[in-house]
Each structure stands twice: as structure tokens, then as C-alpha cells.
């Protein structure tokens, strides 16, 4: 009998969440971000559900090739571009689009013998100070691309650092103003909005939007539950109780006996730990569902197991179903309790985690 832990991927939820993006951005093309194995959901599985997107964005060249070979004809954008000239042959062969964000990439593209013409997204650093050309270097970078016969369509892009902050955050306005000033009079397509900006800053939508976390049913807006945004969880991680223990007051449980109850307590031992992708640093009190009812993790999470409080759950026992996150237990809530973000939980699933649809 196989271990009961699994991640159920709901393709209909992905389709629904894409429709929410469309609802917010009716005049923009949608570049679905499926990097990191589609945020842990599975590249081809997610692409199938998101097939109506106008494009896909990722970092990994091999993943982009897999997508093309699976028959997807949409724009496929490499968000970090290319890292050496050898990759340009693959990019040309598979008709991939690339982000250009530094002078080294410009030089490699100028020196390469590319027979076709590539679509390029020129990235501006408008204030996040991660990737992109400083604004004073942008005109020269643009002219270099325009002079290159290997370059076809050029799209201008940037990335917002504070779009998840409350409406009216000054840094968003500053970044948008800088971007618009650089793009003015260029008559080129533009891309700026991530998930948070899609929901909160319609003035950033432009020609392409780049939804990521919202496609997978998590909220990009702290303090706003995904359900309030009409987003459905696309991943539900379930398991079962595999053993029971009864603790007396003062007894410890787990490594370091870090949790000691002040009363008699029934605890369930759950198949699932940090080797499966559950956060090791999740403290006592992290919410979990047992038999569809809320309870909490107690003690330290170990490699393969964790403990849950069953004191007020007389019907729970060995074999009872457990939901670590997903339907009925928002991943955002679990992440907040564990001091992290939903992105990390979704992307951190271990290879041994069985994924089913």
C-alpha cells in the first residue's frame, strides 16, 4: 500500500482562475507564468488547463522546449533570457521569446549568427533594482536592439516591487511614472502587471499582463483571502493519520519534546513532513484539517511526520483524512502561520510527493 500523502491538482480551478484574470484585464493579453514547474503544479498539467492563455512565461529553457514539443504555439517567454550564446540556437529553433536585461545579453545577441528573427522583451529597472537596464541606459539598449537584424518585435517590460501594498502606495506610482516616461513615443507593446497589480492597479495592465500566484488560487494581496478574490485553490495536499498517542500533562511530543500539553491530549501522527515539502519551521498552532474540521499542528515537524491535536475530535483516529492546505484550508493561512508565503509552500513540494488530477 502506498503512502497516503498526495497533492491533488484541480485543473478546473486553474481554468477558473485564468477567467478571473481575463475579467480584470479584458483589453490585455495574458502571459501565464508557469515557472518552477508551474509553481509545483506540474508544467504540462498546468499548461493544459491554461491553454487559452496568450502566452507562457518561465525561466527554464528545457521547460520551454518541452512546452513547444507538446504542441503549444503561443508566445513562450524566458523571463531571465539566455545565459550563453549556445542557448540562442535552441531559442531560435523553438521560436522562443527572451527577456534582455543586461549588456552581456545585448552583446551575445549582436555577436550571434541567428538566421531567424527573435521577439525580445526589453526590461527596464524602474526601481525594484533586480533585473533590467537603468533608465539612463535604456535608450541606447533599445537602439542596439533595433539595429540588430536578428530582432523582430520588441516589448518593453518592468516589474513592480510593491503592487501587493494597499492601493495608493507611492512606490507603485513612481515606478509606473518612470516606465511610462521611458516608453513615451516609442509605440511599442508594454508589460508591467503581475498578479497583485492585475487586481489592484488597472492603470498598469497595458498590452501584456503576467499573472503568477493568482492562477494557482493563492492571494497576492496580504490580508485579502483568495476566496474574496474569487480564486479557487488549484492544489490540495491531503494525507492521513497513521498512528495515535495519548499524552498526560507535561508529556512531550516529537523531537526535542518541544511541545508539552497542560492537560490530557490525544494527538494524531500524520504522514507528511519537511522531506515532502511541509515547512519544518511551522510552529505549534499552524492550522490543519482533520475529518474536515480545523485543528492545529503541535510540536516540531519532522522529516516524514507531524503531530496534530485531536483532543476535541472523538471521531478522529488512524486513517482519518487530513488536509495540510488547499480546499477548506487556504495555503495563504498555513504560510502565514509558518512565517512564509504561499509561493514557497507550493514550489517546495518534494519529488516523492505524488501529484494526481
C-alpha positions in Angstrom: 0.0 0.0 0.0 1.4 3.4 -1.0 1.9 6.2 1.5 -1.3 8.2 1.7 0.2 11.7 1.1 -0.7 13.3 -2.2 -1.2 16.6 -3.9 -4.5 16.8 -5.9 -4.2 19.3 -8.8 -7.6 20.8 -9.8 -7.4 21.7 -13.5 -10.8 23.3 -13.4 -9.5 25.7 -10.7 -6.7 26.8 -12.9 -9.1 27.4 -15.8 -11.4 29.4 -13.5 -8.5 31.5 -12.1 -7.5 32.3 -15.7 -11.0 33.5 -16.3 -10.7 35.8 -13.3 -7.6 37.3 -14.8 -9.5 37.9 -18.0 -12.3 39.6 -16.1 -9.8 42.1 -14.6 -7.9 42.6 -17.8 -10.3 42.5 -20.7 -8.0 44.5 -23.0 -4.7 42.8 -22.2 -3.1 39.7 -23.5 -2.3 37.2 -20.7 1.2 35.7 -20.2 0.6 32.9 -17.7 3.6 32.4 -15.5 4.4 28.7 -15.2 8.0 28.9 -13.9 9.2 26.4 -11.2 7.2 23.5 -12.7 4.1 25.8 -12.7 4.6 26.7 -9.0 4.8 23.0 -8.2 1.6 22.0 -10.0 3.3 20.3 -13.0 4.4 22.1 -16.2 2.4 20.2 -18.8 -0.5 19.7 -16.5 -0.9 23.4 -15.8 -0.3 24.3 -19.4 -3.2 22.1 -20.5 -5.5 23.8 -18.1 -4.2 27.3 -19.1 -4.1 26.6 -22.8 -6.3 29.6 -23.5 -3.6 32.0 -22.3 -2.0 34.1 -25.0 1.5 33.1 -23.8 3.5 31.4 -21.2 6.4 32.7 -19.1 9.1 30.7 -17.4 12.9 30.6 -16.6 14.0 27.2 -17.7 15.0 26.6 -21.4 14.4 22.9 -21.2 10.9 23.5 -19.9 10.2 25.9 -22.8 11.4 23.3 -25.2 9.1 20.7 -23.6 6.2 23.0 -24.0 6.9 23.6 -27.7 7.3 19.9 -28.3 4.0 19.3 -26.6 2.4 21.4 -29.3 1.9 24.8 -27.7 2.2 27.6 -30.2 1.6 30.6 -28.0 4.4 33.1 -27.1 6.8 31.4 -24.7 8.9 33.9 -22.8 12.2 33.1 -21.0 12.0 35.6 -18.1 15.7 35.7 -17.4 16.6 35.5 -21.1 19.7 33.4 -22.1 22.9 32.8 -20.2 25.3 31.9 -23.1 25.4 32.0 -26.9 24.8 28.3 -27.3 21.3 28.7 -25.9 20.4 31.1 -28.8 20.3 28.2 -31.3 17.7 26.5 -29.2 15.8 29.7 -28.7 15.7 30.2 -32.5 14.8 26.6 -33.3 11.9 26.6 -30.9 10.7 30.2 -31.6 11.0 31.3 -28.1 10.9 34.9 -26.9 13.5 36.3 -24.5 13.9 39.0 -21.9 17.0 41.1 -22.4 18.0 42.7 -19.1 21.8 43.4 -19.3 24.6 44.5 -21.6 26.1 41.0 -21.7 23.0 39.6 -23.3 22.9 42.5 -25.8 26.5 41.7 -26.8 25.9 38.0 -27.2 22.8 38.7 -29.3 24.8 41.1 -31.5 27.6 38.5 -32.0 25.4 35.5 -32.6 24.6 34.2 -36.0 20.9 34.0 -35.8 19.2 33.3 -39.1 15.6 34.0 -38.0 14.2 36.9 -36.0 13.6 36.8 -32.3 10.9 38.5 -30.3 12.5 40.4 -27.4 11.2 41.9 -24.1 13.5 44.7 -23.1 13.5 45.0 -19.3 13.7 48.4 -17.6 14.8 48.8 -14.0 12.2 51.3 -12.7 13.1 50.9 -9.0 13.0 47.3 -7.9 16.7 47.1 -8.6 16.7 43.4 -9.5 16.9 42.9 -13.3 16.8 45.5 -16.0 18.6 48.4 -17.6 18.8 51.6 -15.6 16.6 54.2 -17.3 19.5 56.3 -18.4 20.9 53.3 -20.3 17.5 52.3 -21.8 17.6 54.4 -25.0 21.0 53.0 -26.1 19.9 49.4 -25.3 16.7 49.9 -27.3 18.7 51.3 -30.3 21.1 48.4 -30.2 18.2 46.0 -30.4 16.5 48.0 -33.2 19.7 47.9 -35.2 20.1 44.1 -34.8 18.6 42.3 -37.9 18.0 39.2 -35.7 15.5 41.1 -33.6 11.8 41.3 -34.6 9.2 42.5 -32.2 10.4 44.5 -29.1 8.2 44.7 -26.0 9.0 47.0 -23.1 8.6 45.5 -19.6 9.4 46.1 -15.9 8.4 44.6 -12.6 6.6 46.2 -9.6 8.1 45.9 -6.2 5.1 47.0 -4.1 2.0 46.1 -6.0 0.8 44.0 -3.1 0.7 47.0 -0.8 -2.6 48.9 -0.3 -3.9 51.0 -3.1 -2.1 54.3 -3.4 1.4 53.1 -2.5 3.7 55.8 -3.6 6.4 53.5 -5.0 4.0 51.9 -7.5 3.1 55.4 -8.8 6.8 56.2 -9.1 7.7 53.0 -10.9 4.7 53.5 -13.3 5.6 57.1 -14.0 9.2 56.1 -14.8 8.1 53.3 -17.0 5.6 55.5 -18.9 8.2 58.2 -19.3 10.7 55.8 -20.8 8.1 54.2 -23.1 6.5 57.5 -24.3 6.6 58.0 -28.0 8.1 54.5 -28.6 4.9 52.9 -29.9 6.0 49.5 -28.6 3.9 46.9 -26.7 4.3 47.1 -22.9 4.1 44.7 -19.9 4.2 45.6 -16.3 1.5 44.0 -14.2 1.9 40.9 -12.0 -0.9 39.2 -10.1 -1.1 41.9 -7.4 -1.1 44.7 -10.0 -3.8 42.9 -12.0 -6.1 43.1 -9.0 -5.1 46.4 -7.5 -3.7 48.7 -10.2 -5.6 48.6 -13.5 -3.6 51.5 -14.9 -0.6 49.1 -15.1 -2.3 46.5 -17.3 -1.0 47.6 -20.7 -0.6 45.2 -23.6 0.5 42.1 -21.6 -0.2 41.1 -18.0 1.8 38.4 -16.3 -0.3 36.6 -13.7 1.5 34.0 -11.5 0.4 33.1 -8.0 -3.3 34.1 -8.6 -3.5 31.4 -11.3 -2.9 28.8 -8.6 -5.5 30.1 -6.3 -3.5 31.9 -3.7 -3.9 35.6 -2.9 -1.2 38.1 -3.9 -2.7 40.7 -1.5 -1.8 40.2 2.1 -4.8 40.3 4.3 -7.2 39.6 1.5 -8.3 35.9 1.3 -8.2 34.2 -2.1 -11.9 33.4 -1.7 -12.7 37.1 -1.6 -11.0 37.5 -4.9 -12.9 34.6 -6.4 -9.8 32.5 -6.7 -10.0 28.7 -6.3 -7.2 26.6 -4.8 -5.6 24.5 -7.6 -3.6 22.3 -5.2 -4.9 20.4 -2.2 -2.4 18.4 -0.2 -4.0 15.5 1.7 -2.8 12.7 3.8 -4.0 10.5 6.7 -3.4 9.8 10.4 -1.1 6.8 10.7 -0.8 6.5 14.5 -2.2 7.8 17.7 -0.8 8.8 21.1 -2.3 9.9 24.4 -0.4 12.5 26.4 -0.6 13.2 30.0 0.0 16.8 31.3 3.7 17.5 31.0 4.5 14.8 28.5 6.4 15.9 25.5 5.9 15.1 21.8 8.3 15.0 18.9 11.9 15.9 18.6 13.2 18.0 21.5 9.9 17.3 23.2 9.3 21.0 22.3 5.5 20.8 23.0 4.2 19.7 26.4 0.4 19.9 27.0 -1.1 21.2 30.2 -3.9 18.7 30.1 -4.6 15.2 28.7 -4.4 15.3 25.0 -4.9 12.9 22.1 -2.5 13.5 19.2 -2.5 12.1 15.7 0.7 11.3 13.9 0.3 12.4 10.3 2.2 11.1 7.2 3.9 14.2 5.9 6.9 16.2 6.9 9.6 18.5 5.7 11.0 15.9 3.3 7.7 16.2 1.5 7.7 19.9 1.4 5.8 20.8 4.5 7.6 23.7 6.3 9.8 22.4 9.1 9.5 25.8 10.8 5.7 25.6 11.1 5.0 26.2 14.8 2.5 24.7 17.2 -0.8 26.3 16.2 -0.4 26.0 12.4 -3.9 25.2 11.2 -4.8 21.9 9.6 -8.0 20.0 8.8 -8.8 16.5 10.2 -12.1 14.9 9.1 -12.9 18.3 7.6 -12.6 20.1 11.0 -10.0 22.6 11.9 -7.3 21.7 14.4 -3.6 22.5 14.8 -0.1 21.2 14.4 1.7 20.6 17.7 5.4 20.1 18.3 8.2 20.1 15.8 7.7 19.0 12.2 10.0 16.0 11.4 11.2 14.7 8.1 8.4 12.3 7.5 5.7 13.1 10.1 4.0 15.8 12.1 1.6 15.8 15.0 -1.9 17.2 15.3 -4.1 17.9 18.2 -7.2 15.6 18.3 -8.3 16.5 21.9 -11.7 17.7 20.7 -12.1 15.2 17.9 -13.5 12.0 19.3 -14.3 10.7 15.8 -10.7 11.0 14.6 -8.4 8.1 14.6 -6.0 6.1 12.4 -7.0 6.5 8.8 -8.7 9.8 9.3 -8.2 12.2 6.3 -6.0 15.2 6.8 -5.8 18.4 4.6 -2.5 20.2 5.0 -3.6 23.0 2.6 -5.9 23.5 -0.3 -9.7 23.2 -0.3 -11.0 24.2 3.1 -7.6 25.2 4.3 -6.2 28.2 2.4 -2.5 27.9 1.6 -2.1 31.5 2.5 -3.2 30.9 6.0 -0.8 28.0 6.5 2.0 30.0 5.1 1.3 33.0 7.3 1.3 30.7 10.4 4.6 29.3 9.3 6.2 32.7 8.7 6.5 32.3 4.9 4.4 32.9 1.8 2.2 30.6 -0.3 4.7 30.7 -3.2 7.3 28.8 -1.1 4.8 26.1 0.1 3.5 25.4 -3.5 7.0 25.4 -5.0 8.7 23.4 -2.3 6.8 20.1 -2.8 9.4 17.2 -2.9 9.7 14.8 -5.8 8.4 12.0 -3.7 5.1 13.8 -3.3 2.5 12.1 -5.5 0.6 14.5 -7.7 -2.8 13.5 -9.1 -5.5 15.1 -11.1 
